[in-house]
Amino acid sequence: MTNIEQNPKAGSSLGRSYRLLFSASTLSNLGDGVGTIAYPWLASAVTRNPVLIALVVVAQRLPWLFMTLPAGVLADRMERRQLMITANQIRFAITMVVTAVVWLRRDALPSSDEVASGVVVDTEIIAYLVLLAATLLLGCAEVVYDNAAQTIMPSLVDSDDLEKANGRLWGIEQVANTVIGPLLGSAMLVIAFAVPFGFDAVTFGIAAVLIAAIPKAAPAPSAAPVDDGLSPRQKFVAEMKEGFAWLWNHDFLRPLAIILGLFNLLSFVGTSTFVLFAQENLGAGAAAFALINTGGALGGLIGGWTASRISKTIGPGASLWLTITLAGLTTLIIGLTSSPVLAWVMFAVFMLGAVLWNVITVSLRQTIIPDELLGRVNSVYRFFAWGMIPFGALLGGVIIAIAEAWGASRGAALRAPWIVAAVLHIPLLVFAGPKLTTRRIEAARAEAVR
């Protein structure tokens, strides 16, 4: 009989290993939540240029283009648990560097109140370049961590519990990331700019320790090595191509990945410069900015705990349609409003739909992709799905710059990305509709079982 160390799923439907992953994810997401306030606030403290603000988001998301495919090969070649530990250790080190730089440059930065008032500042070059480099490197570590975390889940819980496990994980992540974390971050900014970054670093360090406590899974039996005449680099490329070909030849996952990529692109057209929109159009200080983000937490929590039920009630296809529709409507309303309360409500509705999408599609991928290919295929999927985000983020900053150049007021220019993105959800829904049906989803699941 296999013992508990060899079978992390033994003992209960979710089990100790899942609880450790759950705790580590909650803690690191708490730090990320602090970062959702600290990093944009720091960016708006060192520059008011919308394109430079958007470039920070671009740097954070750009690794999904060039790191995703190699990360997938690593997740299938190496122990996924160890990849997650190493990624968190790297994030700890990088965030500590940011903490030190922000502390040393504190006299060159405006106060939190001055940032909230939209005071015009000269770009603080040193702090901006450190911020840009740090977000790029943190994005690289995030790609490795997230891909390993998604691919490790089927080894921690039974397949019948994947939707429940993923839903609970995303639900609590939303609370930590968009309620508790941002509120803590806004309070820490009052103390000193460097404090939230130091807190973020500590959460990464503790999360690495928790993941290290997850028992190693038993290694898969390996066949005798085959001398195929390929160099290590050629083998690495061949493995990436194998994952790419598997997804590209899948009649459901290929269009799903492309649709999600377009969806994410539109989502970041507005949100990449939201810190400026919140400060100048909604009149939000650090605390109010944090509170607006808590709307997403409420919607994410509700979505995480109800996604499985919604999917079973109206069907997974209709659920995915609903997500795109809600995204377009909420984006339009946010772009038109000057009310922080209404923006809060819209973020809640948007995130409910987003978590509903994630619970359905990630659980589906974990079910139908063979385990030996899961890391690579997941990485290819995310290459399409997340690789479009930098383009959306940059587009948002460019739209504002163009609108101002054409004579639009600053307030109207900050609204323009949201309105453009909302309108573009209409052709996205027309394109996605025939491809996202319950019949096609069930057919893909049935095909995998065979």
TIDOZA-54144 format. One record per residue (C-alpha): residue in one letter; chain; x, y, z. Coordinates in nm, 4 decimals, always signed. Layout:
BEGIN
["a" "A" [X Y Z]]
...
This chain:
BEGIN
["m" "A" [+0.0000 +0.0000 +0.0000]]
["t" "A" [+0.1256 +0.3490 -0.0862]]
["n" "A" [+0.1954 +0.5546 +0.2247]]
["i" "A" [+0.0878 +0.9136 +0.2891]]
["e" "A" [+0.4275 +1.0555 +0.1924]]
["q" "A" [+0.4009 +0.8963 -0.1506]]
["n" "A" [+0.0361 +0.9801 -0.2010]]
["p" "A" [-0.0360 +1.3370 -0.0894]]
["k" "A" [-0.4066 +1.2898 -0.1683]]
["a" "A" [-0.4537 +1.0116 +0.0839]]
["g" "A" [-0.6551 +1.0725 +0.3980]]
["s" "A" [-0.9339 +1.3041 +0.2831]]
["s" "A" [-1.0918 +1.4537 -0.0265]]
["l" "A" [-0.8660 +1.7568 -0.0053]]
["g" "A" [-0.6034 +1.6622 +0.2514]]
["r" "A" [-0.3060 +1.8126 +0.4325]]
["s" "A" [-0.1061 +1.8865 +0.1176]]
["y" "A" [-0.3914 +2.0915 -0.0228]]
["r" "A" [-0.4243 +2.2774 +0.3073]]
["l" "A" [-0.0545 +2.3662 +0.2973]]
["l" "A" [-0.0888 +2.4911 -0.0601]]
["f" "A" [-0.4043 +2.6779 +0.0409]]
["s" "A" [-0.2237 +2.8454 +0.3330]]
["a" "A" [+0.0825 +2.9371 +0.1268]]
["s" "A" [-0.1321 +3.0774 -0.1518]]
["t" "A" [-0.3456 +3.2762 +0.0920]]
["l" "A" [-0.0406 +3.4270 +0.2586]]
["s" "A" [+0.1419 +3.5165 -0.0628]]
["n" "A" [-0.1804 +3.6612 -0.2028]]
["l" "A" [-0.2104 +3.8725 +0.1092]]
["g" "A" [+0.1301 +4.0142 +0.0223]]
["d" "A" [+0.0216 +4.0545 -0.3396]]
["g" "A" [-0.2848 +4.2430 -0.2173]]
["v" "A" [-0.0594 +4.4826 -0.0318]]
["g" "A" [+0.1387 +4.5120 -0.3553]]
["t" "A" [-0.1721 +4.6001 -0.5585]]
["i" "A" [-0.1814 +4.9245 -0.3625]]
["a" "A" [+0.1908 +4.9786 -0.3096]]
["y" "A" [+0.3185 +4.9252 -0.6652]]
["p" "A" [+0.0635 +5.1440 -0.8498]]
["w" "A" [+0.0930 +5.4084 -0.5780]]
["l" "A" [+0.4701 +5.4045 -0.6135]]
["a" "A" [+0.4380 +5.4265 -0.9924]]
["s" "A" [+0.2080 +5.7288 -0.9650]]
["a" "A" [+0.4503 +5.8851 -0.7143]]
["v" "A" [+0.7451 +5.8685 -0.9536]]
["t" "A" [+0.5565 +5.9722 -1.2711]]
["r" "A" [+0.2136 +6.0962 -1.3862]]
["n" "A" [+0.2743 +5.9948 -1.7472]]
["p" "A" [+0.0022 +5.7413 -1.8444]]
["v" "A" [+0.2287 +5.5585 -2.0898]]
["l" "A" [+0.5014 +5.5158 -1.8251]]
["i" "A" [+0.2393 +5.3982 -1.5752]]
["a" "A" [+0.1100 +5.1462 -1.8302]]
["l" "A" [+0.4658 +5.0261 -1.9002]]
["v" "A" [+0.4942 +4.9078 -1.5405]]
["v" "A" [+0.1974 +4.6769 -1.6024]]
["v" "A" [+0.3485 +4.5769 -1.9377]]
["a" "A" [+0.6737 +4.4809 -1.7631]]
["q" "A" [+0.4839 +4.2723 -1.5093]]
["r" "A" [+0.2881 +4.0835 -1.7759]]
["l" "A" [+0.5488 +4.0628 -2.0533]]
["p" "A" [+0.7030 +3.7416 -1.9110]]
["w" "A" [+0.3826 +3.5608 -2.0081]]
["l" "A" [+0.5047 +3.5992 -2.3661]]
["f" "A" [+0.8680 +3.4874 -2.3371]]
["m" "A" [+0.8728 +3.2803 -2.0149]]
["t" "A" [+0.5533 +3.0806 -2.0393]]
["l" "A" [+0.6646 +2.8060 -2.2785]]
["p" "A" [+0.9982 +2.7357 -2.1028]]
["a" "A" [+0.8164 +2.7367 -1.7661]]
["g" "A" [+0.5848 +2.4657 -1.8969]]
["v" "A" [+0.8775 +2.2419 -1.9891]]
["l" "A" [+1.0292 +2.2992 -1.6448]]
["a" "A" [+0.6991 +2.2072 -1.4780]]
["d" "A" [+0.6958 +1.8731 -1.6626]]
["r" "A" [+1.0678 +1.8033 -1.6182]]
["m" "A" [+1.1238 +1.9072 -1.2561]]
["e" "A" [+0.9475 +1.8616 -0.9256]]
["r" "A" [+0.6689 +2.1204 -0.9327]]
["r" "A" [+0.6803 +2.1758 -0.5595]]
["q" "A" [+1.0501 +2.2729 -0.5774]]
["l" "A" [+0.9821 +2.5140 -0.8627]]
["m" "A" [+0.7238 +2.6907 -0.6475]]
["i" "A" [+0.9660 +2.7149 -0.3540]]
["t" "A" [+1.2432 +2.8599 -0.5717]]
["a" "A" [+1.0081 +3.1099 -0.7359]]
["n" "A" [+0.8954 +3.2394 -0.3967]]
["q" "A" [+1.2546 +3.2663 -0.2762]]
["i" "A" [+1.3373 +3.4766 -0.5832]]
["r" "A" [+1.0326 +3.6962 -0.5250]]
["f" "A" [+1.1413 +3.7436 -0.1630]]
["a" "A" [+1.4863 +3.8626 -0.2702]]
["i" "A" [+1.3585 +4.0996 -0.5412]]
["t" "A" [+1.0979 +4.2560 -0.3148]]
["m" "A" [+1.3571 +4.3133 -0.0442]]
["v" "A" [+1.5658 +4.5070 -0.2987]]
["v" "A" [+1.2633 +4.7219 -0.3849]]
["t" "A" [+1.2054 +4.7836 -0.0147]]
["a" "A" [+1.5631 +4.9025 +0.0309]]
["v" "A" [+1.5561 +5.1323 -0.2740]]
["v" "A" [+1.2236 +5.2895 -0.1787]]
["w" "A" [+1.3521 +5.3513 +0.1732]]
["l" "A" [+1.6764 +5.5079 +0.0487]]
["r" "A" [+1.4900 +5.7296 -0.2035]]
["r" "A" [+1.2135 +5.8280 +0.0384]]
["d" "A" [+1.3142 +6.1969 +0.0462]]
["a" "A" [+1.2819 +6.2219 -0.3333]]
["l" "A" [+0.9252 +6.0870 -0.3373]]
["p" "A" [+0.6082 +6.2893 -0.2722]]
["s" "A" [+0.3928 +6.2024 +0.0274]]
["s" "A" [+0.0940 +5.9703 -0.0021]]
["d" "A" [-0.1418 +6.2703 +0.0270]]
["e" "A" [+0.0393 +6.4517 -0.2532]]
["v" "A" [+0.0108 +6.1422 -0.4727]]
["a" "A" [-0.3622 +6.1169 -0.4041]]
["s" "A" [-0.4152 +6.4818 -0.4980]]
["g" "A" [-0.2685 +6.4146 -0.8422]]
["v" "A" [+0.0196 +6.6505 -0.7894]]
["v" "A" [+0.2371 +6.6752 -1.1004]]
["v" "A" [+0.5863 +6.5394 -1.0331]]
["d" "A" [+0.8984 +6.5060 -1.2405]]
["t" "A" [+0.9736 +6.1427 -1.3191]]
["e" "A" [+1.2021 +6.0068 -1.0470]]
["i" "A" [+1.4263 +5.8108 -1.2826]]
["i" "A" [+1.6107 +5.5842 -1.0374]]
["a" "A" [+1.2981 +5.4711 -0.8527]]
["y" "A" [+1.1091 +5.4267 -1.1811]]
["l" "A" [+1.3805 +5.2102 -1.3382]]
["v" "A" [+1.4054 +4.9943 -1.0246]]
["l" "A" [+1.0271 +4.9585 -1.0227]]
["l" "A" [+1.0251 +4.8629 -1.3915]]
["a" "A" [+1.3046 +4.6064 -1.3526]]
["a" "A" [+1.1553 +4.4594 -1.0352]]
["t" "A" [+0.8103 +4.4132 -1.1887]]
["l" "A" [+0.9679 +4.2407 -1.4898]]
["l" "A" [+1.1661 +3.9983 -1.2724]]
["l" "A" [+0.8735 +3.9397 -1.0375]]
["g" "A" [+0.6620 +3.8634 -1.3440]]
["c" "A" [+0.9141 +3.5991 -1.4542]]
["a" "A" [+0.9007 +3.4323 -1.1130]]
["e" "A" [+0.5205 +3.4550 -1.1152]]
["v" "A" [+0.5033 +3.2670 -1.4465]]
["v" "A" [+0.7106 +2.9796 -1.3088]]
["y" "A" [+0.5191 +2.9703 -0.9796]]
["d" "A" [+0.1678 +2.9932 -1.1229]]
["n" "A" [+0.2268 +2.7321 -1.3916]]
["a" "A" [+0.3710 +2.4889 -1.1376]]
["a" "A" [+0.0891 +2.5635 -0.8915]]
["q" "A" [-0.1813 +2.4854 -1.1472]]
["t" "A" [-0.0130 +2.1685 -1.2672]]
["i" "A" [+0.0492 +2.0377 -0.9145]]
["m" "A" [-0.3180 +2.0555 -0.8138]]
["p" "A" [-0.4292 +1.7220 -0.9707]]
["s" "A" [-0.1604 +1.5453 -0.7641]]
["l" "A" [-0.2952 +1.6946 -0.4409]]
["v" "A" [-0.6720 +1.6341 -0.4704]]
["d" "A" [-0.8964 +1.3798 -0.6393]]
["s" "A" [-1.0242 +1.4692 -0.9856]]
["d" "A" [-1.3838 +1.4884 -0.8603]]
["d" "A" [-1.2773 +1.7597 -0.6142]]
["l" "A" [-1.0892 +1.9830 -0.8594]]
["e" "A" [-1.3686 +2.2371 -0.9048]]
["k" "A" [-1.4234 +2.2554 -0.5283]]
["a" "A" [-1.0503 +2.2845 -0.4548]]
["n" "A" [-0.9925 +2.5465 -0.7230]]
["g" "A" [-1.3044 +2.7405 -0.6257]]
["r" "A" [-1.2079 +2.7601 -0.2597]]
["l" "A" [-0.8532 +2.8557 -0.3451]]
["w" "A" [-0.9607 +3.1380 -0.5756]]
["g" "A" [-1.2253 +3.2530 -0.3312]]
["i" "A" [-0.9820 +3.3016 -0.0438]]
["e" "A" [-0.7201 +3.4419 -0.2801]]
["q" "A" [-0.9661 +3.7128 -0.3786]]
["v" "A" [-1.0307 +3.8042 -0.0147]]
["a" "A" [-0.6573 +3.8207 +0.0611]]
["n" "A" [-0.5645 +3.9879 -0.2672]]
["t" "A" [-0.8398 +4.2450 -0.2951]]
["v" "A" [-0.9754 +4.3064 +0.0575]]
["i" "A" [-0.7370 +4.2467 +0.3450]]
["g" "A" [-0.4161 +4.3032 +0.1507]]
["p" "A" [-0.5112 +4.6366 -0.0100]]
["l" "A" [-0.6506 +4.7723 +0.3179]]
["l" "A" [-0.3288 +4.6747 +0.4943]]
["g" "A" [-0.1289 +4.8285 +0.2121]]
["s" "A" [-0.3093 +5.1623 +0.2332]]
["a" "A" [-0.2519 +5.1721 +0.6095]]
["m" "A" [+0.1170 +5.0882 +0.5649]]
["l" "A" [+0.1638 +5.3658 +0.3092]]
["v" "A" [+0.0713 +5.6150 +0.5779]]
["i" "A" [+0.3633 +5.4871 +0.7884]]
["a" "A" [+0.6238 +5.4875 +0.5117]]
["f" "A" [+0.6416 +5.4025 +0.1411]]
["a" "A" [+0.8834 +5.1147 +0.2086]]
["v" "A" [+0.6721 +4.9296 +0.4680]]
["p" "A" [+0.4248 +4.7511 +0.2341]]
["f" "A" [+0.7085 +4.6244 +0.0147]]
["g" "A" [+0.8866 +4.4768 +0.3175]]
["f" "A" [+0.5648 +4.3071 +0.4254]]
["d" "A" [+0.5200 +4.1642 +0.0748]]
["a" "A" [+0.8702 +4.0172 +0.0874]]
["v" "A" [+0.8051 +3.8446 +0.4202]]
["t" "A" [+0.4890 +3.6771 +0.2876]]
["f" "A" [+0.6851 +3.5264 -0.0014]]
["g" "A" [+0.9438 +3.3891 +0.2414]]
["i" "A" [+0.6881 +3.2244 +0.4699]]
["a" "A" [+0.4923 +3.0864 +0.1723]]
["a" "A" [+0.8100 +2.9146 +0.0501]]
["v" "A" [+0.8453 +2.7443 +0.3899]]
["l" "A" [+0.4833 +2.6220 +0.3812]]
["i" "A" [+0.5209 +2.4781 +0.0316]]
["a" "A" [+0.8387 +2.3019 +0.1411]]
["a" "A" [+0.6269 +2.1158 +0.3980]]
["i" "A" [+0.4159 +1.9534 +0.1225]]
["p" "A" [+0.5309 +1.5904 +0.0892]]
["k" "A" [+0.7051 +1.5016 -0.2330]]
["a" "A" [+0.4933 +1.3039 -0.4753]]
["a" "A" [+0.6235 +0.9645 -0.5759]]
["p" "A" [+0.8301 +0.9997 -0.8965]]
["a" "A" [+0.6727 +0.8568 -1.2070]]
["p" "A" [+0.8370 +0.5365 -1.3296]]
["s" "A" [+1.0804 +0.6282 -1.6044]]
["a" "A" [+1.1724 +0.4286 -1.9069]]
["a" "A" [+1.5323 +0.3687 -2.0051]]
["p" "A" [+1.6833 +0.6819 -2.1601]]
["v" "A" [+1.6595 +0.6966 -2.5352]]
["d" "A" [+1.9531 +0.8225 -2.7370]]
["d" "A" [+1.7728 +1.0330 -2.9931]]
["g" "A" [+2.0803 +1.2270 -3.0957]]
["l" "A" [+1.9385 +1.5593 -2.9737]]
["s" "A" [+2.1325 +1.8070 -2.7642]]
["p" "A" [+1.9787 +1.9252 -2.4326]]
["r" "A" [+1.8719 +2.2495 -2.6006]]
["q" "A" [+1.7137 +2.0623 -2.8925]]
["k" "A" [+1.5284 +1.8358 -2.6502]]
["f" "A" [+1.4032 +2.1394 -2.4597]]
["v" "A" [+1.2712 +2.2958 -2.7813]]
["a" "A" [+1.1198 +1.9652 -2.8912]]
["e" "A" [+0.9314 +1.9349 -2.5625]]
["m" "A" [+0.7956 +2.2894 -2.6009]]
["k" "A" [+0.6805 +2.2060 -2.9534]]
["e" "A" [+0.5074 +1.8922 -2.8278]]
["g" "A" [+0.3030 +2.0948 -2.5797]]
["f" "A" [+0.2252 +2.3592 -2.8418]]
["a" "A" [+0.1137 +2.1001 -3.0969]]
["w" "A" [-0.1116 +1.9226 -2.8442]]
["l" "A" [-0.3032 +2.2403 -2.7623]]
["w" "A" [-0.3107 +2.3719 -3.1188]]
["n" "A" [-0.4613 +2.0470 -3.2438]]
["h" "A" [-0.7284 +2.0447 -2.9717]]
["d" "A" [-1.0548 +2.1658 -3.1205]]
["f" "A" [-1.1814 +2.3213 -2.7969]]
["l" "A" [-0.8756 +2.4394 -2.6023]]
["r" "A" [-0.7232 +2.6251 -2.8990]]
["p" "A" [-1.0162 +2.8667 -2.9509]]
["l" "A" [-1.0680 +2.8889 -2.5740]]
["a" "A" [-0.7090 +3.0102 -2.5256]]
["i" "A" [-0.7415 +3.2668 -2.8056]]
["i" "A" [-1.0736 +3.3958 -2.6720]]
["l" "A" [-0.9296 +3.4324 -2.3226]]
["g" "A" [-0.6311 +3.6178 -2.4657]]
["l" "A" [-0.8603 +3.8722 -2.6316]]
["f" "A" [-1.0698 +3.8936 -2.3152]]
["n" "A" [-0.7626 +3.9653 -2.1014]]
["l" "A" [-0.6339 +4.2195 -2.3516]]
["l" "A" [-0.9580 +4.4174 -2.3213]]
["s" "A" [-0.9598 +4.3829 -1.9417]]
["f" "A" [-0.6199 +4.5526 -1.9112]]
["v" "A" [-0.6889 +4.8390 -2.1501]]
["g" "A" [-0.8549 +5.0248 -1.8632]]
["t" "A" [-0.7030 +4.8707 -1.5530]]
["s" "A" [-0.3402 +4.9408 -1.6512]]
["t" "A" [-0.3901 +5.3102 -1.5680]]
["f" "A" [-0.6660 +5.2670 -1.3086]]
["v" "A" [-0.4552 +5.4263 -1.0354]]
["l" "A" [-0.4680 +5.7566 -1.2288]]
["f" "A" [-0.8395 +5.7131 -1.3061]]
["a" "A" [-0.9153 +5.6472 -0.9385]]
["q" "A" [-0.7121 +5.9426 -0.8146]]
["e" "A" [-0.8221 +6.2003 -1.0713]]
["n" "A" [-1.1741 +6.0898 -1.1778]]
["l" "A" [-1.2995 +5.9177 -0.8636]]
["g" "A" [-1.1149 +6.1376 -0.6136]]
["a" "A" [-0.9684 +5.8350 -0.4353]]
["g" "A" [-0.6882 +5.8500 -0.1821]]
["a" "A" [-0.4911 +5.5420 -0.0786]]
["a" "A" [-0.7634 +5.4110 +0.1548]]
["a" "A" [-1.0443 +5.4743 -0.0949]]
["f" "A" [-0.8363 +5.3143 -0.3718]]
["a" "A" [-0.7973 +5.0071 -0.1534]]
["l" "A" [-1.1694 +4.9996 -0.0730]]
["i" "A" [-1.2648 +5.0158 -0.4417]]
["n" "A" [-1.0529 +4.7065 -0.5002]]
["t" "A" [-1.2409 +4.5195 -0.2275]]
["g" "A" [-1.5391 +4.5038 -0.4617]]
["g" "A" [-1.3453 +4.2511 -0.6670]]
["a" "A" [-1.2859 +4.0468 -0.3536]]
["l" "A" [-1.6558 +4.0193 -0.2746]]
["g" "A" [-1.7364 +3.9135 -0.6289]]
["g" "A" [-1.4427 +3.6719 -0.6342]]
["l" "A" [-1.5466 +3.5149 -0.3038]]
["i" "A" [-1.9040 +3.4675 -0.4225]]
["g" "A" [-1.7802 +3.3342 -0.7555]]
["g" "A" [-1.5372 +3.0930 -0.5938]]
["w" "A" [-1.8000 +2.9351 -0.3713]]
["t" "A" [-2.0862 +2.9354 -0.6241]]
["a" "A" [-1.9102 +2.8754 -0.9576]]
["s" "A" [-1.9632 +2.5015 -0.9549]]
["r" "A" [-2.3334 +2.5455 -0.8724]]
["i" "A" [-2.3831 +2.8152 -1.1387]]
["s" "A" [-2.2103 +2.5989 -1.3973]]
["k" "A" [-2.4326 +2.3015 -1.3176]]
["t" "A" [-2.7484 +2.5155 -1.3161]]
["i" "A" [-2.7130 +2.7099 -1.6432]]
["g" "A" [-2.4410 +2.5016 -1.8058]]
["p" "A" [-2.0711 +2.5779 -1.8474]]
["g" "A" [-2.1182 +2.7251 -2.1946]]
["a" "A" [-2.3774 +2.9779 -2.0804]]
["s" "A" [-2.1557 +3.0584 -1.7806]]
["l" "A" [-1.8681 +3.1560 -2.0115]]
["w" "A" [-2.1022 +3.3692 -2.2226]]
["l" "A" [-2.2195 +3.5378 -1.9051]]
["t" "A" [-1.8620 +3.6233 -1.8082]]
["i" "A" [-1.7915 +3.8098 -2.1335]]
["t" "A" [-2.1243 +3.9936 -2.1213]]
["l" "A" [-2.0749 +4.1068 -1.7621]]
["a" "A" [-1.7203 +4.2181 -1.8411]]
["g" "A" [-1.8361 +4.4448 -2.1237]]
["l" "A" [-2.1167 +4.6017 -1.9207]]
["t" "A" [-1.9099 +4.6609 -1.6086]]
["t" "A" [-1.6213 +4.8081 -1.8102]]
["l" "A" [-1.8566 +5.0593 -1.9746]]
["i" "A" [-2.0152 +5.1644 -1.6443]]
["i" "A" [-1.6776 +5.2108 -1.4737]]
["g" "A" [-1.5599 +5.4264 -1.7627]]
["l" "A" [-1.8662 +5.6519 -1.7373]]
["t" "A" [-1.8998 +5.6868 -1.3607]]
["s" "A" [-1.7476 +5.9326 -1.1161]]
["s" "A" [-1.8815 +5.7375 -0.8181]]
["p" "A" [-1.6350 +5.5227 -0.6204]]
["v" "A" [-1.9314 +5.3249 -0.4827]]
["l" "A" [-2.0619 +5.2335 -0.8286]]
["a" "A" [-1.7088 +5.1433 -0.9391]]
["w" "A" [-1.6849 +4.9149 -0.6337]]
["v" "A" [-2.0062 +4.7371 -0.7334]]
["m" "A" [-1.8890 +4.6950 -1.0923]]
["f" "A" [-1.5580 +4.5441 -0.9826]]
["a" "A" [-1.7552 +4.2941 -0.7720]]
["v" "A" [-1.9725 +4.1903 -1.0667]]
["f" "A" [-1.6747 +4.1694 -1.3018]]
["m" "A" [-1.4720 +3.9516 -1.0665]]
["l" "A" [-1.7639 +3.7170 -0.9995]]
["g" "A" [-1.7726 +3.6442 -1.3712]]
["a" "A" [-1.3947 +3.6157 -1.3967]]
["v" "A" [-1.3730 +3.3582 -1.1178]]
["l" "A" [-1.6656 +3.1691 -1.2700]]
["w" "A" [-1.4665 +3.1502 -1.5949]]
["n" "A" [-1.1502 +3.0353 -1.4176]]
["v" "A" [-1.3134 +2.7644 -1.2105]]
["i" "A" [-1.4788 +2.6120 -1.5181]]
["t" "A" [-1.1881 +2.6345 -1.7606]]
["v" "A" [-0.8965 +2.5536 -1.5306]]
["s" "A" [-1.0754 +2.2521 -1.3854]]
["l" "A" [-1.1544 +2.1409 -1.7402]]
["r" "A" [-0.7897 +2.1713 -1.8458]]
["q" "A" [-0.6724 +1.9813 -1.5401]]
["t" "A" [-0.9164 +1.7040 -1.6340]]
["i" "A" [-0.8526 +1.6635 -2.0060]]
["i" "A" [-0.4785 +1.7331 -2.0440]]
["p" "A" [-0.2536 +1.4280 -1.9798]]
["d" "A" [-0.0458 +1.4755 -1.6646]]
["e" "A" [+0.2844 +1.4245 -1.8460]]
["l" "A" [+0.1914 +1.7164 -2.0744]]
["l" "A" [+0.0014 +1.9288 -1.8237]]
["g" "A" [+0.2827 +2.1744 -1.7519]]
["r" "A" [+0.3656 +2.2333 -2.1177]]
["v" "A" [+0.0094 +2.2538 -2.2465]]
["n" "A" [-0.0890 +2.4828 -1.9584]]
["s" "A" [+0.2029 +2.7058 -2.0472]]
["v" "A" [+0.1021 +2.7217 -2.4147]]
["y" "A" [-0.2559 +2.7987 -2.3117]]
["r" "A" [-0.1324 +3.0801 -2.0906]]
["f" "A" [+0.0985 +3.2021 -2.3666]]
["f" "A" [-0.2126 +3.2852 -2.5672]]
["a" "A" [-0.4363 +3.3741 -2.2737]]
["w" "A" [-0.1962 +3.5917 -2.0728]]
["g" "A" [+0.0482 +3.6918 -2.3439]]
["m" "A" [-0.2046 +3.9420 -2.4783]]
["i" "A" [-0.2170 +4.1358 -2.1490]]
["p" "A" [+0.0926 +4.3527 -2.2123]]
["f" "A" [-0.0560 +4.4706 -2.5412]]
["g" "A" [-0.3807 +4.5659 -2.3680]]
["a" "A" [-0.1949 +4.7463 -2.0898]]
["l" "A" [+0.0175 +4.9453 -2.3348]]
["l" "A" [-0.2863 +5.0208 -2.5492]]
["g" "A" [-0.4585 +5.1767 -2.2476]]
["g" "A" [-0.1746 +5.4213 -2.1889]]
["v" "A" [-0.1487 +5.5050 -2.5585]]
["i" "A" [-0.5237 +5.5741 -2.5854]]
["i" "A" [-0.4971 +5.8285 -2.3031]]
["a" "A" [-0.1957 +5.9955 -2.4626]]
["i" "A" [-0.3709 +6.0154 -2.8026]]
["a" "A" [-0.6910 +6.1505 -2.6469]]
["e" "A" [-0.4961 +6.4251 -2.4678]]
["a" "A" [-0.3042 +6.5058 -2.7863]]
["w" "A" [-0.6366 +6.5495 -2.9674]]
["g" "A" [-0.7463 +6.8045 -2.7081]]
["a" "A" [-0.9526 +6.5923 -2.4703]]
["s" "A" [-0.9520 +6.6981 -2.1080]]
["r" "A" [-0.7486 +6.4864 -1.8672]]
["g" "A" [-1.0655 +6.3409 -1.7138]]
["a" "A" [-1.2161 +6.2494 -2.0515]]
["a" "A" [-0.8863 +6.0999 -2.1671]]
["l" "A" [-0.8720 +5.8757 -1.8594]]
["r" "A" [-1.2227 +5.7485 -1.9410]]
["a" "A" [-1.1410 +5.6711 -2.3045]]
["p" "A" [-0.9675 +5.3304 -2.2525]]
["w" "A" [-1.2650 +5.1938 -2.0585]]
["i" "A" [-1.5164 +5.2999 -2.3226]]
["v" "A" [-1.3074 +5.1641 -2.6107]]
["a" "A" [-1.2631 +4.8300 -2.4300]]
["a" "A" [-1.6348 +4.8060 -2.3512]]
["v" "A" [-1.7322 +4.8538 -2.7173]]
["l" "A" [-1.4808 +4.5902 -2.8300]]
["h" "A" [-1.6487 +4.3288 -2.6069]]
["i" "A" [-1.9339 +4.3147 -2.8614]]
["p" "A" [-1.7315 +4.1604 -3.1494]]
["l" "A" [-1.5563 +3.9378 -2.8943]]
["l" "A" [-1.8896 +3.7931 -2.7838]]
["v" "A" [-1.9964 +3.7414 -3.1461]]
["f" "A" [-1.6704 +3.5578 -3.2172]]
["a" "A" [-1.6751 +3.3507 -2.8971]]
["g" "A" [-2.0411 +3.2582 -2.8840]]
["p" "A" [-2.0483 +2.9622 -3.1264]]
["k" "A" [-1.7260 +2.8218 -2.9813]]
["l" "A" [-1.8235 +2.8300 -2.6113]]
["t" "A" [-2.1169 +2.5938 -2.5812]]
["t" "A" [-2.1969 +2.3354 -2.3175]]
["r" "A" [-2.2130 +2.0703 -2.5878]]
["r" "A" [-1.8557 +2.1382 -2.6973]]
["i" "A" [-1.7302 +2.1465 -2.3385]]
["e" "A" [-1.8930 +1.8139 -2.2540]]
["a" "A" [-1.7637 +1.6626 -2.5774]]
["a" "A" [-1.4063 +1.7670 -2.4881]]
["r" "A" [-1.4432 +1.6160 -2.1418]]
["a" "A" [-1.5897 +1.2921 -2.2796]]
["e" "A" [-1.3122 +1.2634 -2.5376]]
["a" "A" [-1.0499 +1.2919 -2.2634]]
["v" "A" [-1.2133 +1.0111 -2.0647]]
["r" "A" [-1.1895 +0.7819 -2.3669]]
